[in-house]
Amino acid sequence: MAKILSYYLSQKNSPLASKSDYLIAQADKYNLDWKLLPSIAGLESSYCLAIPVNSYNCYGYGIYGTNVRYFASWEDGIATVSSALRTQYIDKGAASVAQIGSIYASSPTWAQRVEANMKELESTLQNSTRILFPFTIDYCIMQRLQFSKRTWWNGRHARFRTL
């Protein structure tokens, strides 16, 4: 899933694309839906493209009025907000995105927009075979192709040799 998340975030030009493994690890550590934190980042900061300078805060966490919550790194922000979602929201009864949103944000549409981002990410996962490998086995057999010993993959093209 980390490759899918990295692909998705790179399509958004997010600096979090290189942190996909860490996002997944923290979601696993705190038993969160792996799509939640990136989806919050998408809503709150356009996937970390619009954040307070040097804050590493993609999540709008602790940002209100003139207050800004700063993190030491992308990883620090991911770990802190993941932990907070578990301990300050979910463990206190906010089990759904809607329940989290009623506490996390002042906007009444926050949860709907986070859920829309989650659905878009889920759709990317559903289409992952086309993202990671656009040729089906049937296609390769039909074309009588096989991988050469020097097969490579650069995200768009695979080199084959004909049987």
N, C-alpha and C positions, 0 to 999 in steps of 0.2 A: 504493500500500500504506500510505502514511502516514495517509491518511484512515481506512482500516480499523483500523489500529493505534490511532489516536486515539479512534475510536469504542469499540473494545474496552477501552482503558484508562479512558475516561470512564465506561463501564459499571461499572468496578471502583472508581470514585471516586479514581483515581490522579492524583497531581500530575504524573506523567509524560505524561499525555494531551497536554499542550501541547508536549511535547518529541518527539513522534513523528517529525517530519522529521529531527531530530538523531539519534535512535536508528537510523533507517534509514540515514542518511549514515555513521554510524560502523560499522554492520554492513557496508556496502559498502566502506568504507575498509580494514577489516581482514579482509574476505572471510569474514564470519561469517553464519550463518543469522540473518535479521532477527528471528526469533521467540525466539532464545536469551536475550538479555539481558532483555527484558520478562518472559520465563518464569521466569528466575532471580529477578527482583524479586518476582514473584508468590509464589514459594515462600518466599523469605527474609524478606520484609517485608509480605506482603499488598499488593503493588503500591505500596510506599512509604508505607503507612499506619501501619506500626509500625517506626520507625527510631529510633536514638539521636538525641536532640534536636540539631538544627542540624548533623547529620552529612552529609546528602544521600546517605547510603549505604543504598541499597535492596537491595543485593546480598549482604549479609553478608560483604563482602570485607574481610579483615583484622580481622574482629570475632571474638574468641574470649576466653573468660574475662572479664577486666576491660578488655581492649584494645579500642579502637574506632578505626577508620580514618575520618578526617574528609575530606570533599571541600569545595571552595570553593563549588560550585554543583551543580545537577542535571547540567549539561553536563560539568563536571569529572569527576563520578562515572561518567557514561556513557562518556566518552573513556578514562578510566583503566582501567576494568574491561574495556572492549572491547579495548584494547591488551593488557592482561594476558592475556585469554583467548587471544588470538592468540599472543603471544610466550612466555608462561609455561606454556601448556597445549598448544595445538594444534601449534605449531611444534616442541614437544618430544615429539610422538608421540601426544597424547591427541586422537584424531580424532573420537570419538563422545561423546555426552552422558554415557554410562556411564563412559567413560575419564576425561572431565573431572571427573565427580562423585567418582570414587575418589580424586582429589587435592584437589579444591576443598572437599569437605565430609566430615564424619565420619559422617554418616548413611548407612547402606547403601541407603536408599530415596530418597535425594536425586535421583538421575538419573531414576528412574521418575516422580517427582512433577514434575520440570521437564519431562520429555517429555509428561506429561499436560497441563500448561499449554500447551505448544507445539501439541499436537493441538487443544486448545480454540481457540487463536488461529487455527490453520489452518481449523478449521470455520467460524469467523467470516468468514475470507476467502472460503471457498467459498459462503457465503450473502451475500456482499457486494452482489450486485445487489438483493437485497431490502432491505438496509440503506440503500444509497445512493439507490435509486429503486424503490419498491415496485410500480410499474405496468409491465407488459410492453408492448412495441410492439403485440402482437396485441390486448391489452386496449384500448389507446387507439384502434386502428383500429376494433375492434368497437363501441366506444362513440362512434365518430365524433368524437373529441376531438382538439384540437390545442393546442399551447402558445399562450397569448396573448403579446403583445409584452411584457407585464409579468409574465412567469412568475417565480415565486420559489419558493424551497425553504427551509424552515426545519427540516428534519430529519424532519418528519412529513407535511406537507401540500404539495401542489403545486396551483397555481391553473390551471385549464384553461378554455377556452371551447369551446362546441359548434359544430360546422360548420353 
